[in-house]
Amino acid sequence: FLRHYVEEPANTERRCNHAWALLKTGAGEEADRRTAQIWATPRSLPAACDRLFQAWYTRGNPAPALAWQRFDAAMGAGQTGLARYVMRFLDAPARADAELFLRVAETPALVQQPARFAGTNPRHAGIVAFGLSRLAARDADAAREAFEQYARAGQIDPAALGNAAPRIASALAAVSPRTAMQWIMGLDARMRSDALGEEAVRHALRGEGWDDVLATLDLLPAPLAATERWQYWAARSRDGAAGAGAGAQATWAQLGAVRSYYGFLAAERSGRPYAMQHQPLPVTDAQLRAVERDPGIRRAREFQLVGDELESRREWLHTVGAMNPSERLAAARIASDWGWHQLAISTLIAAGEWNALEMRFPTVYAQDFERAARQQRVEQDWLYAIARQESALNATVRSPAGALGLMQVMPATAELTARKAGIPYRGSTDLLDPATNVVIGSRYMRMMLDEFQHNRILAAAAYNAGPGRVKQWLRRLPATVEHDRFVEAIPFRETRQYVQNVLSFAVIYAYLDGRQVPVVHPAEQLIRNPWPLQAANAR
């Protein structure tokens, strides 16, 4: 087991078996170190870990600090049942603090009584931050006032108190993004994480004008400000504040040389062609033949041919995980040739190869996508971009949330969409059929486009996060919103990245088809918001 074990990917059960194997082969110190890491997880753990933990307990574990760490993490994850279980491992003072923590979870307003909490007790700092975060969801102003009271008193460690700041800012932003921005800017720097500084910029972008954006960008530390994202916004703000001029041209030229969402936007602003940087994979025929002869690759192929995709994938990942970079590139080419596009893509990423665009963005099931694009009046590049982001073009993939197939359609969404459109649909297994999945997924995309002004940006956000959330976000924005400000202001990181990816992927698919299309269409440049935030709230 130890000889064949690989760190990634390894689920919790395998990690426990690995630590057990270390323990049984004399590596007790390393086994204990890994066991502690597993045990601290803020969720219930599989039964396969029980023997490992029992042996670990007999050696005096866990240490009190680790027990509190797991209790604290469980409370943060909303796992109060697990937290109560972990209390048996706490000493008496920590157990009393745990009881206080549970009371605060039930009644967050208790944090409005500072006398209950001792500044000399580091555990109380975490309890206060937790309670303030909970209170913010019920009463943002009360949470802000309590936070500021603790800050003035110096009762709680500033960095620990700062853990409550993101939730308070988010609650304030639901009413007034500018209020949230100003509050973040006024925080002691020790209470403001880098991520919270980024949120201040996003709150500024939800308003109008550029002065606030420029001011919040100054909150970012130099390494963060130097990233592609914030270089783009610094240049955009300078251009926006002073009018189009030469001030940002150097940044546009620098960013425009990169194949990315921000690179494409920068290229548009500088009038340059997109930098696609496509390069054929540097693999020789001899390298391909050598990797094809590898026993693990051959076993993976045989499992695939007899329909055992799970064992095929396991063999592939285990074998490729032990290869050197050049062998991995050859393996990626083989996977692509065999139609294993998701594995080809993941293997290329593992090898650090980003420029083999034809392999990273394959055009599979071409007839299905072409037919759906024609019937639904949706660009084929766009449908491919959605499927590439959703499933890496794996027709049989199932997400933990239950989405299925190429376009990752939820069964309930499929049933509703099929019924409205008169599409034959017998149940969720139909979504594993590529043709059916593309028909239903493309129809749902058409519905999102129809609902959101035929705007792909809004439709993509709705496809990922749901149309209700997109309308909710628009209600926090002015009557007209520039496309890039809207995308950057999306509150969910996953959806923000999703929209940026599919916009970029559509450009790449068009390029591979011999065409150049804009990353954002002319009609999408300015979003006209049917549900604008009231001007008083915006201020």
MARMI-502476 format. One record per residue (C-alpha): residue in one letter; z, y, x. Coordinates in pm, whole numbers, padded with zeros to 5 digits, always signed. Each point is the difference from the previous one (the first is absolute). Layout:
# MARMI-502476
AZYX;...
END
This chain:
# MARMI-502476
F+00000+00000+00000;L+00092+00246+00275;R-00320-00073+00189;H-00220+00080-00300;Y+00205+00279-00161;V-00162+00344-00014;E+00191+00316-00089;E-00263+00140-00237;P-00066-00083-00268;A+00329-00180-00064;N+00183+00000-00331;T+00379-00008-00028;E+00018-00378-00034;R-00191-00051+00324;R+00211+00262+00175;C+00313-00190-00104;N-00148-00329+00120;H-00088+00168+00329;A+00356+00126+00050;W+00130-00349-00090;A-00230-00157+00257;L+00126+00245+00263;L+00358-00087-00087;K-00067-00374+00024;T-00175+00032+00336;G+00281+00187+00172;A-00115+00360-00047;G+00306+00095-00204;E+00017+00366+00101;E-00363+00064-00097;A+00050-00203-00319;D+00296+00219-00096;R-00195+00319+00069;R-00287-00110-00223;T+00235-00133-00268;A+00171+00338-00019;Q-00336+00171-00051;I-00090-00238-00283;W+00341+00013-00166;A-00002+00381-00015;T-00298-00011-00241;P+00088+00181-00327;R-00106-00285-00227;S+00096-00359-00074;L-00130-00242+00260;P-00163-00344-00041;A+00204-00320-00008;A-00166-00106+00325;C+00222+00258+00173;D+00328-00144-00131;R+00064-00244+00287;L-00070+00274+00252;F+00240+00242-00164;Q+00276-00259-00040;A-00014-00076+00372;W-00005+00373+00072;Y+00305+00063-00219;T+00202-00264+00187;R-00049+00203+00318;G+00174+00306-00147;N-00303+00177-00140;P-00094+00243-00141;A+00164+00286+00185;P+00159+00260-00233;A-00261+00264+00086;L-00285-00238-00085;A+00165-00098-00328;W+00019+00366-00099;Q-00360+00050+00110;R-00115-00270-00242;F+00224+00127-00280;D-00135+00352+00048;A-00361-00123+00010;A+00051-00212-00313;M+00137+00301-00188;G-00294+00209+00113;A-00238-00269-00126;G+00175-00018-00337;Q+00129-00353+00070;T+00355+00050-00126;G+00052-00373-00057;L-00078-00072+00364;A+00218+00294+00104;R+00297-00148-00187;Y-00060-00335+00173;V-00005+00167+00343;M+00336+00166-00069;R+00176-00328+00091;F-00100+00059+00362;L+00149+00352+00013;D+00343+00086+00136;A+00253+00171-00229;P-00091+00366+00077;A-00372-00069-00036;R+00063-00191-00323;A+00175+00304-00146;D-00298+00214+00099;A-00231-00256-00160;E+00190+00033-00328;L-00042+00378+00021;F-00372-00049+00070;L-00036-00213-00313;R+00181+00262-00210;V-00233+00271+00131;A-00301-00216-00084;E+00123-00021-00358;T+00111+00365-00021;P-00194+00214+00250;A+00177+00317-00118;L+00302-00115+00203;V-00167+00151+00307;Q+00061+00341-00158;Q+00365-00055+00096;P+00000+00037+00382;A+00372-00073+00024;R-00074-00367-00069;F-00191-00032+00328;A+00129+00023+00355;G-00224+00164+00254;T+00157-00212+00273;N-00116-00321-00170;P-00365-00070+00092;R-00033-00240-00294;H+00082+00285-00239;A-00296+00196+00134;G-00235-00272-00119;I+00176-00021-00337;V-00035+00374-00053;A-00370-00003+00092;F-00057-00294-00237;G+00187+00174-00282;L-00186+00327+00047;S-00330-00187-00014;R+00105-00170-00324;L+00127+00327-00144;A-00332+00171+00078;A-00179-00236-00238;R+00226+00122-00282;D+00065+00363+00092;A-00195+00149+00289;D+00185+00332-00002;A+00342-00168+00001;A-00105-00220+00291;R-00128+00302+00193;E+00323+00194-00059;A+00215-00294+00109;F-00218-00056+00307;E+00034+00364+00101;Q+00376-00014-00054;Y+00028-00292+00244;A-00232+00176+00244;R+00208+00320-00003;A+00324-00191+00047;G-00135-00201+00291;Q+00184-00292-00154;I-00280-00254+00042;D-00214-00069+00305;P-00315+00214-00047;A-00244-00279+00083;A+00172-00236-00246;L+00010+00269-00269;G-00370+00058+00061;N-00074-00350-00132;A+00048+00142-00350;A-00237+00291+00054;P-00329-00181-00084;R+00121-00108-00346;I+00138+00345-00077;A-00322+00166+00113;S-00208-00241-00207;A+00210+00072-00310;L-00030+00376+00055;A-00376-00033+00047;A-00037-00163-00341;V+00084+00342-00144;S-00120+00234+00274;P-00176-00112+00319;R+00061+00340+00157;T+00374-00022-00064;A+00002-00338+00175;M-00199+00141+00290;Q+00231+00298+00045;W+00307-00222-00019;I-00131-00231+00272;M-00086+00297+00221;G+00355+00130-00033;L+00164-00324+00113;D+00178-00037+00330;A-00253-00167+00232;R+00246-00289+00049;M-00029-00076-00372;R-00379+00009-00009;S-00188-00311+00112;D-00360+00013+00118;A-00105-00165-00326;L+00180+00268-00200;G-00176+00269+00201;E-00330-00164-00097;E+00107+00006-00364;A+00068+00372+00030;V-00363+00049+00104;R-00114-00208-00297;H+00214+00205-00237;A-00166+00312+00143;L-00342-00157-00053;R+00088-00052-00368;G+00012+00377-00040;E-00263+00265+00056;G-00084+00198+00311;W+00059-00087+00363;D+00298+00198+00129;D+00249-00262-00118;V-00208-00278+00155;L-00006+00177+00336;A+00375+00059-00018;T+00082-00363-00075;L-00232-00129+00270;D+00229+00176+00247;L+00276-00244-00101;L-00186-00294+00154;P+00090-00109+00354;A-00280+00021+00256;P-00089-00374+00009;L-00035-00007-00380;A-00187+00330-00014;A-00249-00143+00250;T-00103-00287-00229;E-00340+00003-00166;R+00144+00071-00345;W+00199+00307+00092;Q-00260+00137+00242;Y-00239-00002-00295;W+00244+00188-00222;A+00088+00253+00268;A-00370+00081+00035;R-00051+00004-00378;S+00292+00238-00041;R-00127+00237+00267;D-00343+00002-00161;G+00147+00040-00346;A+00237+00280+00094;A-00249+00203+00202;G-00327-00098-00166;A-00266-00219+00154;G-00030+00085+00366;A-00004-00137+00350;G+00375-00063+00019;A-00022-00362-00107;Q-00340-00095+00143;A+00144-00165+00311;T+00221-00219-00218;W-00289-00088-00231;A-00207-00104+00301;Q+00282-00210+00145;L+00089-00174-00327;G-00362-00037-00104;A-00059-00233+00294;V+00226-00261-00166;R-00101-00253-00268;S+00273+00059-00256;Y+00078+00183-00321;Y+00110+00314+00183;G-00285-00040+00248;F-00255-00007-00282;L+00154+00306-00166;A-00001+00185+00333;A-00363-00095+00063;E-00092+00143-00341;R+00171+00327+00087;S-00172+00029+00336;G-00343-00102-00132;R-00017-00300+00232;P-00111-00354-00085;Y+00271-00259-00045;A+00105-00183+00316;M-00048-00362-00107;Q+00040-00153+00351;H-00148-00330-00114;Q-00037-00257+00280;P-00114-00363-00017;L+00272-00248+00088;P-00004-00072+00377;V-00009-00381-00024;T-00232-00239+00185;D-00148-00323-00135;A+00200-00191+00261;Q+00325+00153-00126;L-00091-00088-00359;R-00074-00362+00090;A+00324-00033+00197;V+00214+00130-00287;E-00188-00209-00257;R+00097-00309+00201;D+00370+00088-00008;P+00182-00282-00187;G+00200+00247-00210;I-00312+00186-00109;R-00170-00331-00082;R+00299-00110-00209;A-00001+00334-00183;R-00369-00048-00078;E+00051-00355-00129;F+00288+00104-00224;Q-00217+00279-00138;L-00290-00237-00069;V+00221-00233-00205;G+00144+00293-00197;D+00347+00020+00157;E+00005+00374+00067;L+00374+00018+00067;E-00007-00256+00283;S-00323+00151+00128;R+00160+00343+00024;R+00310-00142+00168;E-00206-00176+00265;W-00206+00310+00057;L+00293+00238+00040;H+00189-00239+00226;T-00300-00061+00223;V-00125+00358+00020;G+00353+00126+00063;A-00002-00177+00338;M-00342+00132+00108;N-00078+00279+00245;P-00178+00316-00126;S-00355-00114+00084;E+00058-00336-00170;R+00131+00180-00308;L-00319+00204-00020;A-00204-00319+00010;A+00225-00149-00269;A-00055+00307-00217;R-00377-00042+00029;I+00031-00367-00095;A+00217+00085-00302;S-00254+00257-00112;D-00289-00245+00041;W+00191-00257-00206;G+00066+00252-00279;W+00372+00036+00074;H-00018+00376-00016;Q+00369+00072-00049;L+00085-00210+00307;A-00281+00164+00196;I+00138+00343-00084;S+00362-00089+00083;T-00108-00171+00323;L-00194+00308+00109;I+00302+00218-00069;A+00226-00235+00199;A-00247+00024+00289;G-00003+00381-00018;E-00373+00010-00080;W-00078+00276-00251;N-00367+00077+00059;A-00172-00319-00122;L-00066+00161-00337;E-00238-00261-00139;M+00273-00262+00035;R+00284+00224-00115;F-00196+00114-00307;P-00209-00295-00120;T-00219+00014-00311;V+00084-00332-00162;Y-00074-00103-00362;A-00278+00258+00013;Q-00160-00097-00331;D+00331+00028-00185;F+00076+00343+00144;E-00356+00124-00053;R+00000-00113-00363;A+00342+00149-00070;A-00092+00331+00164;R-00314+00024-00214;Q+00170-00099-00326;Q+00303+00225+00045;R-00186+00290+00164;V+00233-00009+00300;E-00123+00028+00358;Q-00020-00339+00169;D+00149+00150+00317;W+00302+00105-00204;L+00053-00343-00154;Y-00025-00162+00342;A+00248+00254+00139;I+00250-00084-00274;A-00039-00376+00052;R+00023+00039+00378;Q+00327+00192-00032;E+00142-00224-00272;S-00069-00348+00138;A-00195+00029+00326;L-00265-00176-00214;N+00201-00319-00047;A-00096-00135-00343;T+00306-00226-00034;V+00280+00228+00120;R+00308+00053-00220;S+00234+00293+00057;P+00380-00031-00032;A-00028+00220-00310;G-00246-00244-00162;A-00332+00180+00056;L-00292-00238+00055;G-00333-00024+00173;L-00247+00233+00166;M+00102+00317-00183;Q+00364-00106-00045;V+00006+00025-00379;M+00330-00056-00182;P-00032-00261-00278;A+00129+00241-00267;T-00250+00265+00111;A-00277-00260+00000;E+00082-00112-00353;L+00005+00355-00135;T-00316+00103+00186;A-00191-00312-00102;R+00098+00043-00364;K-00108+00365-00009;A-00331-00070+00177;G-00081-00331-00170;I+00006-00190+00330;P+00061-00377-00031;Y+00346-00071+00143;R+00206-00317-00044;G+00298+00074+00220;S+00121+00097+00345;T-00178-00284+00181;D-00329+00170-00095;L+00094+00278+00241;L-00041-00242+00291;D-00370-00025-00089;P-00173+00276+00202;A-00253+00090-00268;T+00263+00033-00275;N+00238+00191+00224;V-00265+00253+00102;V-00115+00045-00361;I+00353+00071-00124;G+00110+00199+00305;S-00309+00220-00010;R+00041+00056-00374;Y+00360+00108+00052;M-00115+00237+00274;R-00257+00142-00243;M+00282+00057-00250;M+00202+00188+00262;L-00302+00212+00092;D-00058+00085-00365;E+00367+00092-00044;F+00015+00221+00310;Q-00303+00230-00007;H-00225-00256+00177;N+00201+00085+00313;R+00025-00293+00243;I+00313+00143+00164;L+00197+00004-00324;A-00153-00332-00112;A+00099-00172+00325;A+00355+00132-00026;A+00013-00125-00360;Y-00144-00341+00097;N+00281-00039+00253;A+00300+00166-00166;G-00098+00015-00367;P-00150+00284-00206;G+00339+00108-00134;R+00131+00079+00345;V-00311+00199+00092;K+00046+00217-00309;Q+00365+00044+00093;W-00097+00116+00351;L-00259+00242-00137;R+00266+00158-00221;R+00177+00110+00320;L-00310+00178+00134;P-00184+00328-00071;A-00294+00031-00241;T-00252-00055+00278;V+00068-00213+00306;E-00212-00049+00309;H-00081-00367+00052;D+00172-00039+00337;R+00315+00176-00120;F+00020-00239-00295;V-00037-00309+00219;E+00260+00116+00252;A+00239+00091-00281;I-00004-00348-00157;P+00371-00096-00002;F-00053-00373+00067;R-00086-00075+00361;E-00182-00319-00101;T-00220+00180-00252;R-00065+00290+00237;Q-00119-00241+00270;Y-00193-00202-00260;V-00202+00302-00114;Q-00070+00110+00356;N-00113-00351+00092;V-00238-00055-00290;L-00161+00341+00046;S-00059-00088+00366;F-00112-00356-00073;A-00265+00123-00245;V-00145+00220+00276;I-00008-00297+00238;Y-00169-00228-00254;A-00268+00262-00061;Y-00051+00037+00376;L-00049-00375+00039;D-00263+00024-00273;G-00182+00270+00195;R+00122+00299-00200;Q+00240+00290+00058;V+00208+00104-00298;P+00275+00264-00005;V+00357-00121+00012;V+00064+00221-00304;H-00279+00078-00247;P-00074+00366-00084;A+00137-00039-00355;E+00326-00139+00144;Q+00071+00289+00235;L+00214+00181-00256;I+00212-00191-00250;R+00039+00181-00331;N+00342-00097-00126;P+00037-00045-00378;W+00382-00015+00036;P+00093+00278+00245;L+00355+00081+00101;Q+00128+00316-00165;A-00021+00295+00236;A+00376+00065-00014;N+00074-00354+00108;A-00260+00016+00276;R+00187+00295+00144;
END
